[in-house]
Amino acid sequence: MTYPRRALLKATASGAMLFAVAGRTHLLTPRQARAKEAAFRLLKDAEIRCLDAMGEALVPGSASAGLAHFVDAQLSCSFAESLLTVRYLDIAPPWEPFYRSALAATNKAAQARYGGAFHTLSSEQASKLVEAMANNAIPDWVGPPSALVLFVLRADAVDVRYGTMAGFDGLDIPYLAHIEPEDRW
């Protein structure tokens, strides 16, 4: 499906991206993509569950805001267009291996410490594991440094949860773009 340029510009200003639903491409926000159960392009089930659970541990409300759909869509787009925090950290693309190894290491640490994947942990267990990750205090951690993983995932979760006009409304803060687009149409 093709979208007129104006509609595409207006939609992307509100955080919309292209997602596949029932075999068709739709312009949706990550929240809408989650609600419509849009197909994932790259992330696997265990990665999706871990990413959403980590997002909730770090920024409550980020899973329902579509964190996993956001990350998946951003990993699938060109590096120059990606909005992922990892892009700005001097980590060379492709970034899919960074996220895959980070989520695998998180699940491995949860399994070693509590006997289950990260998404199965209680909020207290998740908090303790996040604290250990923040201090790079996970024995046998294999992957990007755990504190870096937390920094990246938290920043992505903040972006998807609060980086839109709707996110600002949820905080009862007026949305003031740095540069407001002209209303030409």
N, C-alpha and C positions, 0 to 999 in steps of 0.2 A: 504494500500500500504506500502511496506517496502522499506527502502532506504539503500543502502550500507553504511557501517560505514564511509568510507572516504568522500562520498558525503554529508552525514549528518554533519560531523565535519566541512567540508569546508563551507557548507551553513549556519550553525549556527554561524560561525565566522563572517559572513556578516549580522547577525541579523535575519536570517530566522527562522521561527517557523512552527509548523504544524497547518494548517487551513483547514476547510471543505468548499469546493466549489462544488455545484451541487452534493452533496452526496458522494464526493470523498475527500480524504485527500491529501493535497498538501503542499509542503515545500515552504513557501513564507515569504517575509519580511512583517511587518505590513502595509507598504505602498502598496505593491502588494495585500495583503488581502483586503484592503479597496477598491482598484481599481476593484478587481474582485468580490466585494460585498460578501466576505466570511461570512458564518453564524456565529453569536455570540453564545457562549455557555451559558453564564450567564447573561450578561447585557441586560436590557430591553430598549425599544426605548427611553423613557424619560431620562434614565440614559446615554445612548449613546449620545443623543443630548446635554445634559448638560455637559458631560465630554468633548466632542469635542469643545463646545463653551468656556468652562473654559480654556481648553488647548490653544485655539486661543487668549484668553484674556491675558494669562500668557506668552505663547511662540508662537508667530505667525508662522504658518506653521506646527504646531504639529498635527492638525486634518488631513491634507492631508498626513502627514507622518504615519498615522495609529494609533494615540493615543488610541482610543477606542478599536481597535482590539488588540493592545499590552496589555492593561490593562486586557481585557477579557481573552486573552490567558494566561497571567501570573496568573490571579486568578484561572484559570482552571488547572494549573500544580501543581506538588507537592510543598510543602512549601520550601523544600530544594533547589529546582531548580528555584524558583521565582526570578525575577530580579526587582520586585517592590521595591521602596524606603521604603515603610512601613515595609518591612522585617528587615531593619536595625535600626528601631526606638524603639525596645523593645516593640512593640505592638504584642500581642499574636495572632497567627493565629486561626481560619481562618480570612482572611482579606476582604472577600466579604461583611460582615456587615459594616465594616468601610467605604468602598466605597459607598455602598447603602445609608447609613445614611448621609454621607457627601454630596452626590449628591442630596438627597431628601431635606436636610436642605438648600442647595444652591438654589434649585428651590423654596422652600418655602419663603426664604428671598427675592428672586427676585419678587415673586408674591406679597408679602406683601408691598414691597417698590415701585414696578413699574407696578404691575398688570399683569405680564406675567412670563412665565418660563424663566430661564436664557438665553436659546438660542434665545429668541425673543428680548432681550435687544439691544439697540443701543450700539455702542462701548463706548460712554460717560457714559451711565448708567452702563454698565458692569465694567468699570474702577472704578466708584464710589462705586459699590457694593464690588468689590475686595479690594478697600482701606478700607472699613468698616470691611470686613472680616479679613484683615491683622491686624487691631487694635482690634479684638475681640469685635467689636462695633455693633453687630446685635442683637437687642432686640428679646427675645424669641427664640434664636438659640437652636435647639435641635439636638445634634449629636456631633461628635468629635470637639474639639475647632477649630473655623474657621481659625485661623492662622496656625494651624497644617494641616488642609485640604489644604490650599494654598501651604504650604511647600511641602507636598507630591505630589499634582497634578502638581506643577511646576517642581519638580524634575523628575517625570515620563515623563512629556512633553519634558523636556530637553533631557532625555535619548533617547526617540524615535525620536526626531528631529535631535539631534546632536551626538548621541552615536554610530554612524556607520561610515564606511569609506565614504559613500555618504554624510553624515552630515558634516564631516570634509571638503570634497571637496566643499560643498556649502559655507563654510566659507573661502575657499581658504587657508586652513591650511593643511599641509601634515599630513597624518595619521601615527602616530608612536606608534605602540603597545608597551606596557610595556615589554612584552615578545613576540617576533615574533615567530610564530610557524614554525617548520622546514618543508620544502617542501619535504615530503617523497614520494609523489606519482607523 
